[in-house]
Amino acid sequence: MSWAITYLHKAALLEKVRPGIYRITERGLKVLEEKPERIDTKYLLRFPEFGEFLKVARTPHRNGEQSGKLPPEEEIWQAYERYKTSVVQQLVEKIRNVEPRIFERIVIDVLVRMGCGGNLEEAVEVVGKPGDEGIDSVIK
């Protein structure tokens, strides 16, 4: 089920509402209107987003082989790359949907963890108000 949901999401047939909750998109409704006999990987490749998601599996690898005849280590590496891409996309999607004050806090936390200004209490002074469409902080 998890792979099916992931593939439909990557093809933009489903959209994530919140963890574990998905909603069918306009594109997904159009696909249902077509009443396809099967919705499999081959079918989903008609959508560019899904093709990008599988890009790692379609590219030549270190040993020159294509996907399907790979050593187990290479298959594991490809699966890791697909998973990492998926996690990054989910994280970006989630960050885009947070409240402005939470977004400001995320940016500040990232800067502090990158070494800007020491620890969180010493490093940051918030100077703006949430909802003013900016990140208003001073990082020492």
C-alpha positions as a LaTeX table, in Angstrom:
\begin{tabular}{lrrr}
\hline
Residue & $x$ (\AA) & $y$ (\AA) & $z$ (\AA) \\
\hline
Met1 & 0.00 & 0.00 & 0.00 \\
Ser2 & 2.78 & 2.38 & 0.92 \\
Trp3 & 4.47 & 2.10 & $-2.50$ \\
Ala4 & 1.13 & 2.49 & $-4.29$ \\
Ile5 & 0.38 & 5.68 & $-2.38$ \\
Thr6 & 3.91 & 6.98 & $-2.94$ \\
Tyr7 & 3.74 & 6.31 & $-6.69$ \\
Leu8 & 0.30 & 7.92 & $-7.04$ \\
His9 & 1.51 & 10.91 & $-5.03$ \\
Lys10 & 4.67 & 11.25 & $-7.14$ \\
Ala11 & 2.51 & 11.19 & $-10.29$ \\
Ala12 & 0.39 & 13.99 & $-8.76$ \\
Leu13 & $-2.74$ & 11.82 & $-8.73$ \\
Leu14 & $-2.95$ & 12.15 & $-4.94$ \\
Glu15 & $-2.00$ & 15.05 & $-2.69$ \\
Lys16 & $-0.96$ & 14.75 & 0.92 \\
Val17 & $-3.33$ & 16.48 & 3.32 \\
Arg18 & $-1.41$ & 15.47 & 6.46 \\
Pro19 & 0.51 & 12.38 & 7.56 \\
Gly20 & $-1.44$ & 9.32 & 6.52 \\
Ile21 & $-4.22$ & 11.33 & 4.83 \\
Tyr22 & $-4.30$ & 11.80 & 1.05 \\
Arg23 & $-6.83$ & 13.39 & $-1.31$ \\
Ile24 & $-7.33$ & 12.69 & $-5.00$ \\
Thr25 & $-6.26$ & 15.56 & $-7.27$ \\
Glu26 & $-7.92$ & 16.93 & $-10.41$ \\
Arg27 & $-5.41$ & 14.89 & $-12.41$ \\
Gly28 & $-6.38$ & 11.81 & $-10.41$ \\
Leu29 & $-10.07$ & 12.40 & $-11.15$ \\
Lys30 & $-9.29$ & 12.69 & $-14.87$ \\
Val31 & $-7.43$ & 9.38 & $-14.74$ \\
Leu32 & $-10.46$ & 7.76 & $-13.09$ \\
Glu33 & $-12.69$ & 9.15 & $-15.85$ \\
Glu34 & $-10.50$ & 7.34 & $-18.39$ \\
Lys35 & $-11.23$ & 4.07 & $-16.55$ \\
Pro36 & $-7.80$ & 2.55 & $-17.26$ \\
Glu37 & $-7.54$ & $-1.20$ & $-17.12$ \\
Arg38 & $-4.41$ & $-0.91$ & $-14.96$ \\
Ile39 & $-2.56$ & 1.88 & $-13.21$ \\
Asp40 & 0.97 & 0.58 & $-13.01$ \\
Thr41 & 4.47 & 2.02 & $-13.34$ \\
Lys42 & 4.26 & 2.01 & $-17.13$ \\
Tyr43 & 1.00 & 3.97 & $-17.00$ \\
Leu44 & 2.36 & 6.47 & $-14.45$ \\
Leu45 & 5.38 & 7.25 & $-16.63$ \\
Arg46 & 3.10 & 9.47 & $-18.74$ \\
Phe47 & 3.34 & 12.02 & $-15.93$ \\
Pro48 & 6.64 & 13.97 & $-15.87$ \\
Glu49 & 6.75 & 14.17 & $-12.07$ \\
Phe50 & 6.69 & 10.40 & $-11.81$ \\
Gly51 & 9.39 & 10.09 & $-14.46$ \\
Glu52 & 11.59 & 12.43 & $-12.41$ \\
Phe53 & 10.94 & 10.34 & $-9.32$ \\
Leu54 & 12.16 & 7.21 & $-11.14$ \\
Lys55 & 15.03 & 9.02 & $-12.86$ \\
Val56 & 17.64 & 7.30 & $-10.68$ \\
Ala57 & 16.43 & 3.88 & $-11.81$ \\
Arg58 & 16.54 & 4.81 & $-15.52$ \\
Thr59 & 20.07 & 6.21 & $-15.63$ \\
Pro60 & 23.21 & 4.17 & $-16.37$ \\
His61 & 25.17 & 3.16 & $-13.29$ \\
Arg62 & 28.81 & 2.72 & $-12.37$ \\
Asn63 & 29.01 & $-0.72$ & $-13.95$ \\
Gly64 & 27.19 & 0.49 & $-17.10$ \\
Glu65 & 24.14 & $-1.69$ & $-16.50$ \\
Gln66 & 20.56 & $-0.49$ & $-16.55$ \\
Ser67 & 17.96 & $-1.06$ & $-13.87$ \\
Gly68 & 16.67 & $-4.64$ & $-13.68$ \\
Lys69 & 20.07 & $-6.35$ & $-13.95$ \\
Leu70 & 21.85 & $-4.66$ & $-11.11$ \\
Pro71 & 23.88 & $-6.16$ & $-8.31$ \\
Pro72 & 22.03 & $-6.09$ & $-4.97$ \\
Glu73 & 24.27 & $-3.30$ & $-3.62$ \\
Glu74 & 23.30 & $-1.04$ & $-6.54$ \\
Glu75 & 19.59 & $-1.81$ & $-6.09$ \\
Ile76 & 19.89 & $-0.88$ & $-2.42$ \\
Trp77 & 21.67 & 2.36 & $-3.36$ \\
Gln78 & 18.92 & 3.23 & $-5.87$ \\
Ala79 & 16.20 & 2.50 & $-3.31$ \\
Tyr80 & 18.02 & 4.74 & $-0.82$ \\
Glu81 & 18.25 & 7.57 & $-3.38$ \\
Arg82 & 14.53 & 7.28 & $-4.19$ \\
Tyr83 & 13.67 & 7.27 & $-0.50$ \\
Lys84 & 15.91 & 10.27 & 0.21 \\
Thr85 & 14.33 & 12.20 & $-2.68$ \\
Ser86 & 10.89 & 11.34 & $-1.35$ \\
Val87 & 11.74 & 12.46 & 2.20 \\
Val88 & 13.19 & 15.76 & 0.96 \\
Gln89 & 10.10 & 16.44 & $-1.16$ \\
Gln90 & 7.81 & 15.63 & 1.77 \\
Leu91 & 9.82 & 17.90 & 4.06 \\
Val92 & 9.70 & 20.80 & 1.60 \\
Glu93 & 5.96 & 20.28 & 1.16 \\
Lys94 & 5.42 & 20.25 & 4.91 \\
Ile95 & 7.55 & 23.38 & 5.48 \\
Arg96 & 5.63 & 25.26 & 2.79 \\
Asn97 & 2.41 & 24.66 & 4.72 \\
Val98 & 3.48 & 25.74 & 8.22 \\
Glu99 & 2.43 & 28.96 & 9.90 \\
Pro100 & 4.77 & 31.94 & 9.35 \\
Arg101 & 5.96 & 32.01 & 12.97 \\
Ile102 & 6.89 & 28.31 & 12.77 \\
Phe103 & 8.70 & 28.90 & 9.46 \\
Glu104 & 10.71 & 31.72 & 11.06 \\
Arg105 & 11.63 & 29.41 & 13.92 \\
Ile106 & 12.75 & 26.67 & 11.49 \\
Val107 & 15.01 & 29.12 & 9.64 \\
Ile108 & 16.52 & 30.37 & 12.90 \\
Asp109 & 17.09 & 26.81 & 14.18 \\
Val110 & 18.82 & 25.84 & 10.92 \\
Leu111 & 21.12 & 28.89 & 11.04 \\
Val112 & 22.06 & 28.24 & 14.67 \\
Arg113 & 22.75 & 24.56 & 13.95 \\
Met114 & 24.96 & 25.66 & 11.05 \\
Gly115 & 27.09 & 27.48 & 13.63 \\
Cys116 & 25.76 & 31.03 & 13.40 \\
Gly117 & 25.81 & 32.83 & 16.73 \\
Gly118 & 26.47 & 30.09 & 19.26 \\
Asn119 & 23.48 & 28.60 & 21.06 \\
Leu120 & 19.84 & 29.46 & 20.43 \\
Glu121 & 19.41 & 31.75 & 23.45 \\
Glu122 & 22.53 & 33.80 & 22.72 \\
Ala123 & 22.34 & 33.82 & 18.95 \\
Val124 & 18.89 & 35.07 & 18.09 \\
Glu125 & 16.76 & 38.11 & 18.65 \\
Val126 & 13.33 & 38.14 & 17.01 \\
Val127 & 12.52 & 41.68 & 15.87 \\
Gly128 & 9.43 & 41.27 & 13.70 \\
Lys129 & 5.93 & 39.99 & 14.10 \\
Pro130 & 4.54 & 36.71 & 12.76 \\
Gly131 & 2.51 & 37.14 & 9.59 \\
Asp132 & 4.37 & 40.16 & 8.21 \\
Glu133 & 5.72 & 38.03 & 5.32 \\
Gly134 & 9.34 & 38.21 & 6.39 \\
Ile135 & 11.88 & 36.54 & 8.62 \\
Asp136 & 12.67 & 39.26 & 11.12 \\
Ser137 & 15.51 & 38.13 & 13.36 \\
Val138 & 19.03 & 39.18 & 14.19 \\
Ile139 & 21.58 & 36.36 & 14.19 \\
Lys140 & 24.83 & 37.21 & 16.02 \\
\hline
\end{tabular}
